[in-house]
Amino acid sequence: MGDLVNLNKFRKARQGREEKRAAAANRGKYGRSKAELLEMKAERDRGSRDLDGKKVERPQPNVKESPEPAAEGEKGSD
């Protein structure tokens, strides 16, 4: 007599293999190469540096800090 097979596990295993195959195909079709990723990172870093270099620092007005509110247990003795 043959081995007993849990059909639910068999179906899920087959579906998992198909999903992995589809994911691998999509990575090849839509993914970016390492060179493209490095180029994008360099461009983003360059843009960030340029933007930081053009930033204008404005002095903040002297604003007194407001006192911290008292904790609920310290409000008053009722």
Distance bins in CASP14 RR format, pairs under 12 A and 6 or more apart:
PFRMAT RR
TARGET T0000
AUTHOR 0000-0000-0000
RMODE 2
METHOD distances of the structure
MODEL  1
3 10 0 0 0 0 0 1 0 0 0 0 0
4 10 0 0 0 0 0 1 0 0 0 0 0
5 11 0 0 0 0 0 1 0 0 0 0 0
5 13 0 0 0 0 0 1 0 0 0 0 0
5 14 0 0 0 0 0 1 0 0 0 0 0
6 12 0 0 0 0 1 0 0 0 0 0 0
6 13 0 0 0 0 1 0 0 0 0 0 0
7 13 0 0 0 0 0 1 0 0 0 0 0
7 14 0 0 0 0 0 1 0 0 0 0 0
8 14 0 0 0 0 0 1 0 0 0 0 0
8 15 0 0 0 0 0 1 0 0 0 0 0
9 15 0 0 0 0 0 1 0 0 0 0 0
9 16 0 0 0 0 0 1 0 0 0 0 0
10 16 0 0 0 0 0 1 0 0 0 0 0
10 17 0 0 0 0 0 1 0 0 0 0 0
11 17 0 0 0 0 0 1 0 0 0 0 0
11 18 0 0 0 0 0 1 0 0 0 0 0
12 18 0 0 0 0 0 1 0 0 0 0 0
12 19 0 0 0 0 0 1 0 0 0 0 0
13 19 0 0 0 0 0 1 0 0 0 0 0
13 20 0 0 0 0 0 1 0 0 0 0 0
14 20 0 0 0 0 0 1 0 0 0 0 0
14 21 0 0 0 0 0 1 0 0 0 0 0
15 21 0 0 0 0 0 1 0 0 0 0 0
15 22 0 0 0 0 0 1 0 0 0 0 0
16 22 0 0 0 0 1 0 0 0 0 0 0
16 23 0 0 0 0 1 0 0 0 0 0 0
17 23 0 0 0 0 0 1 0 0 0 0 0
17 24 0 0 0 0 0 1 0 0 0 0 0
18 24 0 0 0 0 0 1 0 0 0 0 0
18 25 0 0 0 0 0 1 0 0 0 0 0
19 25 0 0 0 0 0 1 0 0 0 0 0
19 26 0 0 0 0 0 1 0 0 0 0 0
20 26 0 0 0 0 0 1 0 0 0 0 0
20 27 0 0 0 0 0 1 0 0 0 0 0
21 27 0 0 0 0 0 1 0 0 0 0 0
21 28 0 0 0 0 0 1 0 0 0 0 0
22 28 0 0 0 0 0 1 0 0 0 0 0
22 29 0 0 0 0 0 1 0 0 0 0 0
22 30 0 0 0 0 0 1 0 0 0 0 0
23 29 0 0 0 0 0 1 0 0 0 0 0
23 30 0 0 0 0 0 1 0 0 0 0 0
23 31 0 0 0 0 0 1 0 0 0 0 0
24 30 0 0 0 0 0 1 0 0 0 0 0
24 31 0 0 0 0 0 1 0 0 0 0 0
25 31 0 0 0 0 0 1 0 0 0 0 0
27 33 0 0 0 0 0 1 0 0 0 0 0
30 36 0 0 0 0 0 1 0 0 0 0 0
31 37 0 0 0 0 1 0 0 0 0 0 0
31 40 0 0 0 0 0 1 0 0 0 0 0
32 38 0 0 0 0 1 0 0 0 0 0 0
32 39 0 0 0 0 1 0 0 0 0 0 0
32 40 1 0 0 1 0 0 0 0 0 0 0
32 41 0 0 0 0 0 1 0 0 0 0 0
33 39 0 0 0 0 1 0 0 0 0 0 0
33 40 0 0 0 0 0 1 0 0 0 0 0
34 40 0 0 0 0 0 1 0 0 0 0 0
34 41 0 0 0 0 0 1 0 0 0 0 0
35 41 0 0 0 0 0 1 0 0 0 0 0
35 42 0 0 0 0 0 1 0 0 0 0 0
36 42 0 0 0 0 0 1 0 0 0 0 0
36 43 0 0 0 0 0 1 0 0 0 0 0
37 43 0 0 0 0 0 1 0 0 0 0 0
37 44 0 0 0 0 0 1 0 0 0 0 0
38 44 0 0 0 0 0 1 0 0 0 0 0
38 45 0 0 0 0 0 1 0 0 0 0 0
39 45 0 0 0 0 0 1 0 0 0 0 0
39 46 0 0 0 0 0 1 0 0 0 0 0
40 46 0 0 0 0 0 1 0 0 0 0 0
40 47 0 0 0 0 0 1 0 0 0 0 0
41 47 0 0 0 0 0 1 0 0 0 0 0
41 48 0 0 0 0 0 1 0 0 0 0 0
42 48 0 0 0 0 0 1 0 0 0 0 0
42 49 0 0 0 0 0 1 0 0 0 0 0
43 49 0 0 0 0 0 1 0 0 0 0 0
43 50 0 0 0 0 0 1 0 0 0 0 0
44 50 0 0 0 0 0 1 0 0 0 0 0
44 51 0 0 0 0 0 1 0 0 0 0 0
45 51 0 0 0 0 0 1 0 0 0 0 0
45 52 0 0 0 0 0 1 0 0 0 0 0
46 52 0 0 0 0 0 1 0 0 0 0 0
46 53 0 0 0 0 0 1 0 0 0 0 0
47 53 0 0 0 0 1 0 0 0 0 0 0
47 54 0 0 0 0 0 1 0 0 0 0 0
48 54 0 0 0 0 0 1 0 0 0 0 0
48 55 0 0 0 0 0 1 0 0 0 0 0
49 55 0 0 0 0 0 1 0 0 0 0 0
68 74 0 0 0 0 0 1 0 0 0 0 0
69 75 0 0 0 0 1 0 0 0 0 0 0
70 76 0 0 0 0 1 0 0 0 0 0 0
END
